Amino acid sequence: MKFQSLPNYGAVHATTFAIVRMKTIEAFRKRGVVVHRKDATTLAAGSGPHFPLENLFARCSGASRSAWDSIIDGHVDVMIEVMREADPTFITSLPDDEFHSRLRERIVPPSALEAMAEYDYSVPLLDAPDAPRRVLNLSSPNRALTLADRHLVGRDMNAAWAAGRRNTAALKFEDGRILSRNSIDIEVLSGDSIYLASKVADMTTLISTHLGECLYGVLFVVPNAYEFIFHRPRNADVALAAAAELADLADMFTRDTPSPLSRSVFFWRDGEYCDVSHGPTGIFASTLTELRARAA
């Protein structure tokens, strides 16, 4: 018997792959889905979807044998979820209550939507080139699906956006810290949810729930999905320096992250956003003028 087509995971024996594959087939069977071996690293459900196993093999090979069942069960749950959602009628047939409960408002880089022209409903966070775009995700414990236009046919879009915003607002940051850079305080809020940075789409609620007083607005970056990094302007010269520090942090924090978002520096005040990556503009410029006048 040859196992030359198997991925190379070092010292892991071919028997390990056979055991993991057998356990995976059984886990599918317990959930009412019959799958068969397509090849050494792939299972298939009839002539339908295929389920690659390379990632599962890798995870099991790095864990103790006692952890395999849990790893396999979680993997199979995700695969079945993916298979169900691949049915064109799955999302459109969800009752409104369940649909709304699973919605999350999310901001994504424009490049995330370029592969398919199916996101006409999405809207930019602000009127600026390459601005992040607001979309709706259908969330589940193991997966987040960005909804396309076809998934929203027949839905009340105002109700959908409101539900997504409400559900994202309810998520909590798990960590908060202050970075002192060149005597400038930069605050960082972060956590494990991919929706945390998306809270900036509803800045009024973000401020009232998490930040507290921001009398002169918020200068911020969202380099990835998990972090919101900001400065509270109180002095014009310090705010300008903070914008430069935030640009450096955005560049640093977008590297080596699974969910890069934006390298731009933004400012928000009184319901208005602007991109200040290339210098003061819009409401940020007028806020700096106000701060200088108060200091005079």
N, C-alpha and C positions, 0 to 999 in steps of 0.2 A: 504494500500500500504506500502511495506517495503523498506527501504533504507539502510539496514544493510551492503550492500556490498560497499557503498560509502566510499571514504577515509575520515578520520577524520580531518576536518579543523576547529575545534573549533566551534564557534558560527554560522558558515555559514549554512543557512537553505537549505534543499533539493531543495526548489524551485529555489534557485540560480543555482544549477547544471542543473536543467531542462532548465532554461532560457539560460544559457551559451551553453548547448548542442544544443538547438533549433537554436540559433544565429549562431553556428558553421556550422550546417547542411545548413542553408541558405547561409552562406558565400561560402561554397563549391558549392552550386547550382548556385550562381551568376558567378562562374568561370567555369561553364560547367561540374562540377563533381557531380554525384549523390551519396550520401552516406546515410547510414541508421544506426540506433542505433543497435549496436551489443550487448552491455550490458550497465550498468549504467555509465561506464567510458571509453567506446570504441565505435568508429564509424568504419564502414567498407564500402568499395566500392565494391558492388557485392560480388563475392567470392574472390576478390583480396586483396589488402593491407588493413591492419587495422591501425587505427589512435588513439593511446591512448590519453586521455584527462586529465590525472592527473595533468600534469604541467600547462596546460591551466586553469584548475579549481583553482589551487593554485595561479596563477598570478592574475586572476580575483578576487578571494576572498580577495586579499590584495590591490585591487585598487578600486577607486570610480566607480560607475555604469556608469558614463559618459565616462570612459576610456575603457570600455569593448569592444566596437566595434573595436577600433584601435588595441587592444591586440589580439582579435580574428582574425581580418583580417591579421595581421602579422603572426600569428601562422598558419593559413590556407595556406598562400602563401608558407611558408616553407614546409608544408606537401605536397602540390602539387608538389613543386620542388623535394622533395625526391621521390615522386611517379614517376615523369617523369624520373628521373635519374636512377631509379630501372630498367627501360626498357633497356635491354642489347644493343639495337641499338641507344639509345639516344646520348651517348657521341661519339660513333664511326661515327655517321652520321652528327655531327656538321661540318659545313664548316670550312676550315682551318683558315680563318680570325677570325671567332667568337671563335673558339677553342683557338687560340693563344692569343686573347685578354683577355681570362679568366684564362690563366695559371699563376701560381705563383710558383717560386722555393721556397722550404721549407726544413728546416732541422728538423728532428724528431728523438727521441730516438729509438734505434734499437728495443726495446720492442714494439713499436707501430706497427711494421710490422711483428711481430712473429706469430700473429694469423692466417695469411694466407700466403702461399708460392707463392705469386703472384707479387713480387716486384723485380724481377731479374734485372730490369733496374736501380734500385736505386744504388747509389754509396756512399761510406763513405766520410765524410768531410776530414778525414785524416786516415793514416794507423796506427790505434791504437785500442786496444781492447775496445769494447763498444762505439766506436766513433759515434756521430750523423750521420745520413745518409741523403743524399740529395734525395728528391723526388719532384714530380710535383703535385700540387693541381689544381683542377678546382674550381675556386672561383666564388661565386655569392653573392649578397647582404646579404643573410641570412645563407649561408652554405659554408663550404670548404670541398671538397671531395678529398681525397688522391687517385690519379690514380693508378690503378694496370696495370700489363702488358697487360691485355686484352683490356684496354681502349686505348692503344697506338698502336694497330695493324694497320699497313698501314700508320702511321704518319712518317714524317721526324723528327727523334729524335734530330738531331742537331738544327733544327729550333725550335722544342718544348722547348729544354733546353734554347736556346737563348731567346725565348719569355718569358719564366718563369722568367729567371734572370732579364731581362729588366723590367718586370712589378713589381717584388719585389723591384728592385732598385729605382723605382719611388715613392715608399711609403715614407712618412715623419714621423720622430719622432716628438712627441708632447711635450716632456718635457726633459730637460737636467739639471743635477745638479752635484755638486761635494761633495763626502763624504770624510771627513778628518778622517782617522783612524790611530791612533798612529803616527800622523804627516805625513802620506802618503796620497797623493791625489788619490782618486779613482773616476773616472767619470762614470756617469750613464745616458744613453739615453733610453727613454721608450715611450710608446704610447699604443693605443688601438688595433692595428692590430696584429693578430696572426703571421704575417710574418716578423715583425721587427727584431727579433733575427736572422732570416734566412739571413739577409743581410751579415752575416759573411762568407757565401759561396762565396761572391764576395768582398773580403776585399779591393782590389784595388779601386773599385768604392765607397765602404763605406768610405774609408779614404778620397778620393778626394771630395766626396759630403758632408760628415758630420763631419769628424774629423780634417782635415787639417794636418799639419806636424806631421809625426810619423817617425822621422829619424832612430830610432833604433827599429822599429817594434811596435807591439801592444801585450800586455799581457791582456788576457780577459777571461770572463766567460759568458755563456748564460744559466742561471738557469731556465728560462722559455721563452715562446714564445714572450713575450712582452718587454723584457729588454736586453740591451747590456751593460755590466759593464766592464770597462777596465782601464788600466794604461799605460802611455807612458814611457817606460824605458829611463832614462837619466843617472842613476847611478847604478852600479852593486849591491851594498848592498841594496839600496832602492828597486830595482826591485825584489830581492829575498824576501824581507819583504812584498812587494806588492803581490807576488804570494801567500803567506800564508794568507794575508788579503782577497784576492779574493776567496780562497778556503773556508774561513769561510762564506763569503757572498753567495757563490754558495750553500752551505749547507743550509743557512738560507732561501734563496729566492726560493729554490725548494719546500719548505714546503707550504702547504695550498694554492697551486696555481692550476688553472684548466688545465694548460699546462706545467707541469714540463718537462725540457729538459735534462740538464746535470749538474752534480756536478763537472765535471773536469775543470781544469785550462788549457787554451791553450795559445800558442804564435804563432804569425805570423810575418814573415818578408820576403820580396822579393819573394813572391809567394809560400812560404813554411810554412806549419803548423806543430806544434808538441804539444804533450800532456805533460805538465810539472807538473802534479798533484803530482808526486812522486819525484820531484827534477829536476834540470837542465838537459836537454838533447838536442841533435840535434842543430838546429840553435839558440835556446835560450842559450845553453851553450857557443856557439861561440860568441854570442852577448855580454854575460857577460864578456868574455875574452877581447873582443874589448873595452868595456867600462872601464874595469880596466886598460888596456894599455893606454887609452886616459887620464885617471886620474893620471897616474904615473908621 
